[in-house]
Amino acid sequence: MPDNGERPLSLIEWVVLCIACEKPTYGSVIAGLFSRGGSLGRVWQVSRAGVYRAIERLERLGLVRTLGPQRAEDAPPHWMITATPAGRKAARVWLRTPVAHGREVRSELMIKLALLDRAGDNPQDLLRRQLAAFGPLAAALADRVLATTGTEHTLALWRHEMMSGTIEFLDQAAWQAELAAASRPGSHPRSHQLPLPPPREGS
């Protein structure tokens, strides 16, 4: 998405689209979420100009549309935006797609987890997919550590240790998400079948 020869959506464009899927909203409201004191600004900060550029491109691609202008008393008109059916479909797929590289965990994966939390969705599925995606990469990095020497070995070791820490984080997050799902009203928890938390190194 898109598949018409244009560049793929940027991270900020995906996030703005996901927020527009929640309910009709204003660009200024979205920008506030990404401010220093905003709920998403604690994960990732984006300028107001960046938000409005994202809205313009999403509208051009047919992923959001404007409603309005909406006018409040003694205030200039504001344009409300909402996601189109095509935008909602694309956002659902993106939110459940794991990231491809470890360096994207701090930005893209964390913002996906924050968006799922805003929507009240359990992140179990995304976390399981992410663990499955990183498993072969972790194994390849372990092989690389054994097969290299010198500076190349040092770099491979650093990357392997970073990936190992990421996988431990994902294990813990997935376990906590499963516990949260089992404790929801109306669920049928089977505590004896829940996984134990991954053992910490040295325990």
PEPEUR-V611741 format. One record per residue. N is the residue number from 1. RES is the residue in three letters. BURIAL is 1 if it has 16 or more other ideal C-beta (glycine too) atoms within 10 Angstrom, else 0. Layout:
BEGIN
n = (N & N)
res = (RES & RES)
burial = (BURIAL & BURIAL)
END
This chain:
BEGIN
n = (1 & 2 & 3 & 4 & 5 & 6 & 7 & 8 & 9 & 10 & 11 & 12 & 13 & 14 & 15 & 16 & 17 & 18 & 19 & 20 & 21 & 22 & 23 & 24 & 25 & 26 & 27 & 28 & 29 & 30 & 31 & 32 & 33 & 34 & 35 & 36 & 37 & 38 & 39 & 40 & 41 & 42 & 43 & 44 & 45 & 46 & 47 & 48 & 49 & 50 & 51 & 52 & 53 & 54 & 55 & 56 & 57 & 58 & 59 & 60 & 61 & 62 & 63 & 64 & 65 & 66 & 67 & 68 & 69 & 70 & 71 & 72 & 73 & 74 & 75 & 76 & 77 & 78 & 79 & 80 & 81 & 82 & 83 & 84 & 85 & 86 & 87 & 88 & 89 & 90 & 91 & 92 & 93 & 94 & 95 & 96 & 97 & 98 & 99 & 100 & 101 & 102 & 103 & 104 & 105 & 106 & 107 & 108 & 109 & 110 & 111 & 112 & 113 & 114 & 115 & 116 & 117 & 118 & 119 & 120 & 121 & 122 & 123 & 124 & 125 & 126 & 127 & 128 & 129 & 130 & 131 & 132 & 133 & 134 & 135 & 136 & 137 & 138 & 139 & 140 & 141 & 142 & 143 & 144 & 145 & 146 & 147 & 148 & 149 & 150 & 151 & 152 & 153 & 154 & 155 & 156 & 157 & 158 & 159 & 160 & 161 & 162 & 163 & 164 & 165 & 166 & 167 & 168 & 169 & 170 & 171 & 172 & 173 & 174 & 175 & 176 & 177 & 178 & 179 & 180 & 181 & 182 & 183 & 184 & 185 & 186 & 187 & 188 & 189 & 190 & 191 & 192 & 193 & 194 & 195 & 196 & 197 & 198 & 199 & 200 & 201 & 202 & 203)
res = (MET & PRO & ASP & ASN & GLY & GLU & ARG & PRO & LEU & SER & LEU & ILE & GLU & TRP & VAL & VAL & LEU & CYS & ILE & ALA & CYS & GLU & LYS & PRO & THR & TYR & GLY & SER & VAL & ILE & ALA & GLY & LEU & PHE & SER & ARG & GLY & GLY & SER & LEU & GLY & ARG & VAL & TRP & GLN & VAL & SER & ARG & ALA & GLY & VAL & TYR & ARG & ALA & ILE & GLU & ARG & LEU & GLU & ARG & LEU & GLY & LEU & VAL & ARG & THR & LEU & GLY & PRO & GLN & ARG & ALA & GLU & ASP & ALA & PRO & PRO & HIS & TRP & MET & ILE & THR & ALA & THR & PRO & ALA & GLY & ARG & LYS & ALA & ALA & ARG & VAL & TRP & LEU & ARG & THR & PRO & VAL & ALA & HIS & GLY & ARG & GLU & VAL & ARG & SER & GLU & LEU & MET & ILE & LYS & LEU & ALA & LEU & LEU & ASP & ARG & ALA & GLY & ASP & ASN & PRO & GLN & ASP & LEU & LEU & ARG & ARG & GLN & LEU & ALA & ALA & PHE & GLY & PRO & LEU & ALA & ALA & ALA & LEU & ALA & ASP & ARG & VAL & LEU & ALA & THR & THR & GLY & THR & GLU & HIS & THR & LEU & ALA & LEU & TRP & ARG & HIS & GLU & MET & MET & SER & GLY & THR & ILE & GLU & PHE & LEU & ASP & GLN & ALA & ALA & TRP & GLN & ALA & GLU & LEU & ALA & ALA & ALA & SER & ARG & PRO & GLY & SER & HIS & PRO & ARG & SER & HIS & GLN & LEU & PRO & LEU & PRO & PRO & PRO & ARG & GLU & GLY & SER)
burial = (1 & 0 & 0 & 0 & 0 & 0 & 0 & 0 & 1 & 0 & 0 & 1 & 1 & 1 & 1 & 1 & 1 & 1 & 1 & 1 & 1 & 0 & 0 & 0 & 1 & 1 & 1 & 0 & 0 & 1 & 1 & 1 & 1 & 1 & 0 & 0 & 0 & 1 & 0 & 1 & 0 & 0 & 1 & 1 & 0 & 1 & 0 & 0 & 0 & 1 & 1 & 0 & 0 & 1 & 1 & 0 & 1 & 1 & 1 & 0 & 1 & 0 & 1 & 1 & 0 & 0 & 0 & 0 & 0 & 0 & 0 & 0 & 0 & 0 & 0 & 0 & 0 & 0 & 0 & 1 & 1 & 1 & 1 & 1 & 0 & 0 & 1 & 1 & 0 & 1 & 1 & 0 & 0 & 1 & 1 & 0 & 0 & 1 & 1 & 0 & 0 & 1 & 0 & 0 & 1 & 0 & 0 & 1 & 1 & 0 & 1 & 1 & 1 & 1 & 1 & 1 & 0 & 0 & 0 & 0 & 0 & 0 & 1 & 1 & 0 & 1 & 1 & 0 & 0 & 1 & 1 & 0 & 0 & 1 & 0 & 0 & 1 & 1 & 0 & 0 & 1 & 0 & 0 & 1 & 1 & 0 & 0 & 0 & 0 & 0 & 0 & 0 & 0 & 0 & 0 & 1 & 0 & 0 & 1 & 1 & 0 & 0 & 1 & 0 & 0 & 1 & 1 & 0 & 0 & 1 & 1 & 0 & 1 & 1 & 1 & 0 & 1 & 1 & 0 & 0 & 0 & 0 & 0 & 0 & 0 & 0 & 0 & 0 & 0 & 0 & 0 & 0 & 0 & 0 & 0 & 0 & 0 & 0 & 0 & 0 & 0 & 0 & 0)
END
